[in-house]
Amino acid sequence: MPQDEAVIGCTGEVLIGTRGPAGPGEVLVRVRGGSETFLAWSEAPLPAGATVLVIESRGCREVGVIEWVDPLDALGEDTADAG
């Protein structure tokens, strides 16, 4: 299956929780100027609502994901506390 390179490195939100090795969930990924849904595989289960980073394309609208916390969010909290 051809891989979708454009989706790698994009962030998204888990719509249907993943079950780790037991099965995929579904994610909504911001890609190509819009949002698209993909089947999502992860090493550990991820709950609905979790923010994820796409780390691989498995072709045919399937991706590998990891949980993601944007490091820039922490910078915003630090500057808010400084004032």
C-alpha positions in Angstrom: 0.0 0.0 0.0 1.3 3.5 -0.8 2.2 5.6 2.3 0.8 9.0 2.9 3.9 11.0 3.7 2.0 14.3 4.2 0.4 13.0 7.4 3.6 12.1 9.2 4.4 14.8 11.8 0.9 16.1 12.0 -1.1 16.3 15.2 -4.6 15.2 15.8 -7.2 14.2 18.3 -8.4 10.6 19.2 -12.1 10.2 18.3 -12.4 6.5 19.3 -9.8 5.3 21.8 -7.0 3.0 20.6 -6.5 -0.4 22.3 -2.8 -0.7 21.9 -1.8 -4.0 20.2 -5.4 -5.2 20.6 -6.7 -2.9 17.9 -6.9 0.5 16.3 -9.0 3.5 17.2 -9.8 6.6 15.1 -8.1 10.0 14.9 -9.0 13.3 13.4 -5.7 14.8 11.9 -5.1 18.3 10.7 -3.5 17.8 7.3 -3.6 19.4 3.8 -5.3 22.6 5.1 -8.2 20.6 6.6 -9.0 17.6 8.8 -9.2 14.0 7.9 -9.9 10.8 9.8 -7.6 7.8 9.9 -7.5 4.4 11.7 -4.9 4.8 14.4 -2.6 2.3 15.9 -0.6 2.9 19.1 1.7 0.8 21.3 -0.4 1.6 24.4 -4.1 2.3 24.6 -5.0 6.0 24.2 -8.4 7.5 25.3 -10.8 9.5 23.3 -9.8 13.2 23.4 -6.1 12.6 23.7 -3.8 14.7 21.5 -1.6 12.6 19.3 1.4 12.9 16.9 1.4 10.8 13.7 4.7 9.0 13.6 4.1 6.7 10.6 1.8 6.1 7.7 0.6 2.5 7.3 -1.1 3.2 3.9 -4.8 2.9 3.1 -5.8 5.6 5.7 -4.1 4.0 8.6 -1.5 5.7 10.8 0.7 5.0 13.8 0.4 7.5 16.6 1.9 8.5 20.0 0.4 10.7 22.7 1.6 14.2 22.3 2.0 17.3 24.5 3.1 20.4 22.7 6.2 21.7 24.4 5.2 25.2 23.4 2.1 25.0 25.6 4.4 24.8 28.7 6.2 28.0 27.6 2.8 29.8 27.5 2.1 28.7 31.1 5.5 29.9 32.3 5.1 33.4 30.9 1.6 33.7 32.4 3.0 33.0 35.9 5.8 35.5 35.5 3.6 38.5 35.4 
